[in-house]
Amino acid sequence: MISKLVWTLFIAFCCIFLLSPLIILAVFCFSEDRAIAFPIKEFGFKWWGELFANPTFWPSARNSLVVVAVTGTVSTIIGTLAAFALARMATARAGIWIALLTLPVMLPPLVLGVALLSFFSRAGIPLGLDTVILAHILFTQPFVILIVHASMVGFDYAAVASARDLGASPFYAFRTVTLPIVRSSIIGAALVAMAISLDDFIITFFTIGGGNTLPTFLWGMLRKGISPQLNIVAMMLMSLTIAISIIAMRLTRYRG
């Protein structure tokens, strides 16, 4: 009984320790004071208005939207096709290919960012949103492959074979048999790729050249000093990332 109580208190303490900074961040988004300190004298939307009036904010938000949408779409298509191919391979052979394809995830983001910057520079590719998208596809695609491949490991191909025997074309059999079974995993994998892309700063910083996404916009504001607008941008990124991740985990039936 005592040990259970101790573990309950310990878990509660850990949850409070992890969540309290996020709660404080959300509270200070509505503070009218410039100083980020308690007690808060007045609540309002002053800093929200100043952020939305910032001429750099909206282009950064648009760039983030473009990068996330294209990265999620391309990573999902390529990663899903790769996962289907790997699922039909022998286990040992598929394991080797998965290890090779997931190398970008195993590298530290700083190393990957420097390597991509060096590659684009030597290849004569101008830095911009295109290079950011290519970089994001590189390190988000392994997550799509792993998630979709996990759902295909125990896939029963007898249903597909039956559809083919009844005269269905390969595409029709895929659309009516395979896709409905793995659809939730594919959508969940796409959302995971989008969440990772949205939250990335290090690789984006090295590959964007000019312009900003929301994470680099946040970094630029931070270099000029502490402003309450930082809390709002950080809360936006945090909320979007958490929401996308929760939906992705529900769709992929994540169990920890």
Protein Blocks (a to p, Z undefined) as FASTA:
>chain_A
ZZmmmmmmmmmmmmmmmmmmmmmmmmmmmccbfbdcdddfbgcjklmmmmmmpmklmmmm
mmmmmmmmmmmmmmmmmmmmmmmmmmmpcfklmmmmmmmmmmmmmpcfklmmmmmmmmmm
mnopacdfklmmmmmmmmmmmmmmmmmmmmmmmpcfklmmmmmmnopafklmmmmmmmmm
mmmmmmmmmmmmmmmmmmpmklmmmmnopaddfklmmmmmmmnopcfklmmmmmmmmmmm
mmmmmmmmmmnopgZZ
